[in-house]
Amino acid sequence: MAEGAFYRTDELEAVVARMARQAHRLVDDPANLVVVGILRRGAPLADRICSHLRALWRVERIARLDLDIKRYADDLTLLFPETRLRESASGETADVAGRTVLLVDDVLYEGHSMLRAVEWLARRRPAAIRTAVLVDRACAKLPMKADVVGVTLEVAPLQIVDAHVPPYEPEFELHILRREADDVQGP
């Protein structure tokens, strides 16, 4: 697969700051907010957004929860088609009932991962669920759309938008992975 970085750290830091300002306008009371990151890369993005939100509201703490979906139903199935669908939550005791949830993920592609997370959260009866994604590929097949979008990228279906987010990668960047003809046609 060929690869090319097209957003770098300084650009993405500005994107995340703008996302936090968008989220800030959606939530009336930070005391009733729970920011939920979809593991893996949605969790550190949620931390970055929380940092900006704390500064905007001048509060010390915003409730956080991470949700672990064991099979990425979107972009990464092209890289890891053998992964199994399994859901679990870290910190399942975190109470979202009656609170506003801001659900954060790195890339919205077909919408499967986001839908699974929304379903899990909805069973816990939050007052509202808002969604935020660093990248919206603008081609969801399910009725999912993000309330807060960092960047919208329309790329070919076999291209993968790969978010590099510390601590999982050393640099905060966006890359496009392109399948070569040999990858598509096989031996």
Secondary structure by P-SEA (a helix, b strand, c coil): cbbbbcccaaaaaaaaaaaaaaaaaaccccccbbbbbccaaaaaaaaaaaaaaaaaacccccbbbbbbbcccccccccccccbbbbbbbcccccccccbbbbbbbccccccaaaaaaaaaaaaacccbbbbbbcccccccccccccccccccccccccccccccccccccccbbbbbbbcccccccc
